[in-house]
Amino acid sequence: MAAPFFLKTGTGERFCLYHPPAEGKAVRKAFVYIHPFAEEMNKARRMAALQSRAFAQADIAVLQIDLYGCGDSSGDFGDARWDIWRDDVLAAAAWLENRCGVTVGLWGLRMGALLALDTAASAARPVDELILWQPVTNGETFLTQFLRMRLAGEMLANGAEKSGGTQELRERMAAGESLEVAGYELSPALAASLDSLNAAKLAPAGIPVHWFELVAEEGRPMPPASARIASAWEERGVQLQRHVVAGPAFWSSQEIAECPALLAATTRLSDEVPA
Protein backbone atom coordinates (compact mmCIF):
# COMPACT_ATOMS: atom_id res chain seq x y z
CA MET A 1 0.00 0.00 0.00
CA ALA A 2 1.25 3.47 -0.88
CA ALA A 3 2.46 5.64 1.99
CA PRO A 4 1.74 9.39 1.66
CA PHE A 5 4.07 11.98 3.20
CA PHE A 6 5.45 15.48 2.68
CA LEU A 7 9.09 15.79 1.64
CA LYS A 8 10.73 18.94 3.00
CA THR A 9 12.81 21.01 0.57
CA GLY A 10 14.34 24.47 0.58
CA THR A 11 11.23 25.81 -1.15
CA GLY A 12 8.56 24.18 0.97
CA GLU A 13 7.04 20.72 1.12
CA ARG A 14 6.34 18.27 -1.69
CA PHE A 15 3.53 15.76 -1.47
CA CYS A 16 4.80 12.25 -2.17
CA LEU A 17 3.42 8.72 -2.41
CA TYR A 18 5.86 5.91 -1.70
CA HIS A 19 5.04 2.52 -3.20
CA PRO A 20 7.25 -0.11 -1.52
CA PRO A 21 7.44 -3.81 -2.32
CA ALA A 22 5.45 -6.16 -0.12
CA GLU A 23 6.64 -6.41 3.47
CA GLY A 24 9.74 -8.53 3.76
CA LYS A 25 10.62 -8.20 0.08
CA ALA A 26 13.92 -6.67 -0.99
CA VAL A 27 13.90 -3.70 -3.37
CA ARG A 28 15.33 -4.73 -6.74
CA LYS A 29 15.03 -1.33 -8.39
CA ALA A 30 13.59 2.08 -7.59
CA PHE A 31 12.10 4.87 -9.71
CA VAL A 32 10.96 8.43 -9.15
CA TYR A 33 7.81 9.11 -11.18
CA ILE A 34 7.71 12.59 -12.77
CA HIS A 35 4.24 13.71 -13.76
CA PRO A 36 3.32 15.67 -16.90
CA PHE A 37 2.47 19.36 -17.29
CA ALA A 38 -0.60 21.21 -15.97
CA GLU A 39 -3.92 19.37 -16.43
CA GLU A 40 -2.19 16.36 -18.03
CA MET A 41 -1.00 15.52 -14.51
CA ASN A 42 -4.56 15.01 -13.28
CA LYS A 43 -5.65 13.04 -16.34
CA ALA A 44 -2.69 10.68 -15.90
CA ARG A 45 -2.97 10.07 -12.14
CA ARG A 46 -4.78 6.77 -12.52
CA MET A 47 -2.27 5.34 -15.00
CA ALA A 48 0.62 6.46 -12.79
CA ALA A 49 -0.97 4.79 -9.76
CA LEU A 50 -1.69 1.55 -11.63
CA GLN A 51 1.88 1.32 -12.94
CA SER A 52 3.35 2.17 -9.55
CA ARG A 53 1.36 -0.64 -7.93
CA ALA A 54 2.42 -3.07 -10.64
CA PHE A 55 6.06 -2.16 -10.10
CA ALA A 56 5.71 -2.56 -6.33
CA GLN A 57 4.31 -6.05 -6.83
CA ALA A 58 7.45 -6.81 -8.85
CA ASP A 59 9.66 -5.54 -5.97
CA ILE A 60 10.39 -2.24 -7.72
CA ALA A 61 9.86 0.74 -5.43
CA VAL A 62 8.30 3.94 -6.79
CA LEU A 63 8.15 7.44 -5.35
CA GLN A 64 5.53 9.71 -6.89
CA ILE A 65 6.14 13.40 -6.24
CA ASP A 66 3.95 16.43 -6.89
CA LEU A 67 6.34 19.08 -8.18
CA TYR A 68 6.41 22.63 -6.81
CA GLY A 69 3.13 24.41 -7.46
CA CYS A 70 1.43 21.20 -8.55
CA GLY A 71 -1.08 18.93 -6.85
CA ASP A 72 -0.83 19.03 -3.06
CA SER A 73 2.69 20.46 -2.89
CA SER A 74 3.74 23.91 -1.69
CA GLY A 75 3.58 26.92 -3.97
CA ASP A 76 1.47 28.15 -6.85
CA PHE A 77 1.85 26.98 -10.42
CA GLY A 78 2.44 30.57 -11.48
CA ASP A 79 5.59 30.64 -9.33
CA ALA A 80 6.96 27.34 -10.64
CA ARG A 81 10.35 27.35 -12.36
CA TRP A 82 12.09 24.61 -14.30
CA ASP A 83 15.14 24.64 -12.03
CA ILE A 84 12.91 24.21 -8.95
CA TRP A 85 11.27 21.20 -10.57
CA ARG A 86 14.67 19.74 -11.41
CA ASP A 87 15.73 20.19 -7.78
CA ASP A 88 12.49 18.47 -6.72
CA VAL A 89 13.38 15.41 -8.78
CA LEU A 90 16.88 15.31 -7.30
CA ALA A 91 15.48 15.61 -3.76
CA ALA A 92 13.04 12.78 -4.43
CA ALA A 93 15.79 10.60 -5.89
CA ALA A 94 18.03 11.23 -2.88
CA TRP A 95 15.23 10.31 -0.48
CA LEU A 96 14.43 7.13 -2.43
CA GLU A 97 18.08 6.08 -2.68
CA ASN A 98 18.54 6.59 1.04
CA ARG A 99 15.36 4.62 1.78
CA CYS A 100 16.01 1.70 -0.57
CA GLY A 101 19.78 1.50 -0.76
CA VAL A 102 19.84 1.24 -4.56
CA THR A 103 20.70 3.63 -7.38
CA VAL A 104 17.49 5.30 -8.52
CA GLY A 105 16.00 5.57 -11.98
CA LEU A 106 13.64 8.22 -13.38
CA TRP A 107 10.28 7.48 -15.00
CA GLY A 108 8.56 10.41 -16.65
CA LEU A 109 5.43 11.03 -18.69
CA ARG A 110 5.23 13.65 -21.43
CA MET A 111 6.86 16.84 -20.10
CA GLY A 112 7.89 14.79 -17.08
CA ALA A 113 9.97 12.63 -19.43
CA LEU A 114 11.73 15.72 -20.77
CA LEU A 115 12.36 16.81 -17.17
CA ALA A 116 13.79 13.34 -16.47
CA LEU A 117 16.17 13.70 -19.41
CA ASP A 118 17.27 17.17 -18.37
CA THR A 119 17.76 16.09 -14.76
CA ALA A 120 19.77 13.02 -15.76
CA ALA A 121 22.00 15.18 -17.95
CA SER A 122 22.86 17.56 -15.11
CA ALA A 123 22.70 15.32 -12.03
CA ALA A 124 25.84 14.91 -9.94
CA ARG A 125 24.65 11.47 -8.82
CA PRO A 126 24.28 8.76 -11.49
CA VAL A 127 20.81 7.82 -12.69
CA ASP A 128 20.25 4.07 -12.89
CA GLU A 129 17.75 3.97 -15.76
CA LEU A 130 15.22 6.06 -17.66
CA ILE A 131 11.65 5.13 -18.54
CA LEU A 132 10.10 7.66 -20.92
CA TRP A 133 6.36 7.50 -21.50
CA GLN A 134 5.37 9.46 -24.63
CA PRO A 135 8.14 12.03 -24.08
CA VAL A 136 7.73 15.62 -25.19
CA THR A 137 10.72 16.02 -27.50
CA ASN A 138 10.60 19.76 -28.21
CA GLY A 139 9.68 22.27 -25.52
CA GLU A 140 9.07 25.10 -27.98
CA THR A 141 6.52 23.05 -29.93
CA PHE A 142 4.87 21.93 -26.71
CA LEU A 143 4.59 25.53 -25.48
CA THR A 144 3.00 26.58 -28.76
CA GLN A 145 0.42 23.81 -28.40
CA PHE A 146 -0.26 24.86 -24.82
CA LEU A 147 -0.75 28.50 -25.81
CA ARG A 148 -3.22 27.43 -28.49
CA MET A 149 -5.48 26.25 -25.69
CA ARG A 150 -5.78 29.89 -24.59
CA LEU A 151 -6.55 30.97 -28.13
CA ALA A 152 -9.20 28.26 -28.41
CA GLY A 153 -10.78 29.50 -25.18
CA GLU A 154 -10.80 33.07 -26.47
CA MET A 155 -12.38 31.96 -29.74
CA LEU A 156 -15.17 30.16 -27.88
CA ALA A 157 -15.75 33.20 -25.69
CA ASN A 158 -15.48 35.89 -28.38
CA GLY A 159 -16.40 34.04 -31.53
CA ALA A 160 -13.06 34.72 -33.23
CA GLU A 161 -9.36 34.13 -32.63
CA LYS A 162 -7.21 37.17 -32.02
CA SER A 163 -5.09 38.03 -35.05
CA GLY A 164 -1.76 37.89 -33.25
CA GLY A 165 -2.04 34.20 -32.38
CA THR A 166 0.64 32.47 -30.35
CA GLN A 167 3.29 34.93 -31.52
CA GLU A 168 1.48 37.78 -29.78
CA LEU A 169 1.20 35.69 -26.60
CA ARG A 170 4.92 34.97 -26.73
CA GLU A 171 5.68 38.67 -27.14
CA ARG A 172 3.57 39.49 -24.11
CA MET A 173 5.46 36.93 -22.03
CA ALA A 174 8.78 38.20 -23.35
CA ALA A 175 7.73 41.61 -22.01
CA GLY A 176 7.26 40.06 -18.56
CA GLU A 177 3.55 39.25 -18.53
CA SER A 178 2.22 36.02 -17.03
CA LEU A 179 -0.66 34.39 -18.91
CA GLU A 180 -3.52 32.22 -17.77
CA VAL A 181 -3.90 29.15 -19.95
CA ALA A 182 -6.66 26.62 -19.26
CA GLY A 183 -6.78 27.67 -15.61
CA TYR A 184 -3.00 27.64 -15.08
CA GLU A 185 -0.89 30.78 -14.70
CA LEU A 186 2.18 30.47 -16.90
CA SER A 187 5.15 32.65 -15.93
CA PRO A 188 7.54 34.13 -18.51
CA ALA A 189 10.46 32.37 -16.78
CA LEU A 190 8.91 28.91 -17.04
CA ALA A 191 7.85 29.58 -20.64
CA ALA A 192 11.41 30.59 -21.54
CA SER A 193 12.77 27.39 -20.01
CA LEU A 194 10.28 25.28 -21.96
CA ASP A 195 11.25 27.06 -25.17
CA SER A 196 14.90 26.10 -24.68
CA LEU A 197 14.39 22.37 -24.16
CA ASN A 198 14.99 19.84 -26.91
CA ALA A 199 15.37 16.10 -26.39
CA ALA A 200 17.71 15.91 -29.38
CA LYS A 201 20.28 17.76 -27.26
CA LEU A 202 19.76 15.59 -24.18
CA ALA A 203 21.01 12.20 -25.36
CA PRO A 204 21.45 10.22 -22.10
CA ALA A 205 24.97 8.81 -22.05
CA GLY A 206 25.66 5.56 -20.26
CA ILE A 207 22.08 5.09 -19.04
CA PRO A 208 19.69 2.35 -20.21
CA VAL A 209 16.65 4.07 -21.72
CA HIS A 210 13.20 2.65 -22.46
CA TRP A 211 11.18 4.90 -24.77
CA PHE A 212 7.45 4.09 -24.89
CA GLU A 213 5.50 5.68 -27.71
CA LEU A 214 1.73 5.31 -27.98
CA VAL A 215 0.10 4.98 -31.41
CA ALA A 216 -3.56 4.85 -32.40
CA GLU A 217 -3.52 1.36 -33.90
CA GLU A 218 -1.51 -1.81 -33.52
CA GLY A 219 1.26 -2.12 -36.09
CA ARG A 220 1.83 1.58 -36.63
CA PRO A 221 5.46 2.75 -36.39
CA MET A 222 6.91 5.35 -34.06
CA PRO A 223 6.01 8.84 -35.40
CA PRO A 224 8.73 10.33 -37.63
CA ALA A 225 9.75 13.17 -35.28
CA SER A 226 10.27 10.77 -32.37
CA ALA A 227 11.96 8.19 -34.59
CA ARG A 228 14.48 10.75 -35.84
CA ILE A 229 15.55 11.62 -32.30
CA ALA A 230 15.66 7.96 -31.27
CA SER A 231 17.86 7.16 -34.27
CA ALA A 232 20.17 10.07 -33.52
CA TRP A 233 20.52 8.86 -29.95
CA GLU A 234 21.33 5.34 -31.13
CA GLU A 235 23.99 6.70 -33.47
CA ARG A 236 25.55 8.41 -30.44
CA GLY A 237 25.64 5.12 -28.55
CA VAL A 238 22.62 5.58 -26.27
CA GLN A 239 21.45 2.26 -24.77
CA LEU A 240 17.94 2.72 -26.12
CA GLN A 241 15.05 0.29 -26.41
CA ARG A 242 12.02 1.46 -28.34
CA HIS A 243 8.55 0.25 -27.37
CA VAL A 244 5.61 1.15 -29.62
CA VAL A 245 2.26 0.44 -27.97
CA ALA A 246 -1.30 0.94 -29.21
CA GLY A 247 -3.60 2.84 -26.89
CA PRO A 248 -5.40 6.09 -26.07
CA ALA A 249 -3.74 9.38 -25.21
CA PHE A 250 -4.87 9.03 -21.61
CA TRP A 251 -3.11 12.24 -20.50
CA SER A 252 -5.43 14.36 -22.67
CA SER A 253 -8.64 12.32 -22.95
CA GLN A 254 -11.99 13.86 -22.01
CA GLU A 255 -12.62 11.17 -19.40
CA ILE A 256 -10.07 9.35 -17.25
CA ALA A 257 -8.70 6.59 -19.47
CA GLU A 258 -6.43 3.58 -19.09
CA CYS A 259 -3.97 1.93 -21.46
CA PRO A 260 -3.59 -1.73 -20.39
CA ALA A 261 -1.09 -2.41 -23.18
CA LEU A 262 1.26 0.28 -21.87
CA LEU A 263 0.96 -1.04 -18.32
CA ALA A 264 1.72 -4.58 -19.49
CA ALA A 265 4.67 -3.54 -21.65
CA THR A 266 6.19 -1.41 -18.90
CA THR A 267 5.68 -4.04 -16.22
CA ARG A 268 7.45 -6.59 -18.40
CA LEU A 269 10.62 -4.58 -17.81
CA SER A 270 10.62 -6.02 -14.29
CA ASP A 271 11.28 -9.46 -15.78
CA GLU A 272 14.66 -8.13 -16.93
CA VAL A 273 15.70 -7.34 -13.35
CA PRO A 274 17.63 -10.21 -11.76
CA ALA A 275 16.08 -11.47 -8.53
Secondary structure, DSSP 8 states (H G I E B T S, - for coil): --EEEEEEETTEEEEEEEE--STT----EEEEEE--STHHHHHTHHHHHHHHHHHHHTTEEEEEE--TTSTTSSS-GGG--HHHHHHHHHHHHHHHHHHHSS--EEEEETHHHHHHHHHHHH-SS----EEEES---BHHHHHHHHHHHHHHHHHHHHSS--TTHHHHHHHHHHTT--EEETTEEE-HHHHHHHHT-BGGG---TTS-EEEEEEESSTT----HHHHHHHHHHHHTT--EEEEEEE---TTT-SS----HHHHHHHHGGGGGS--
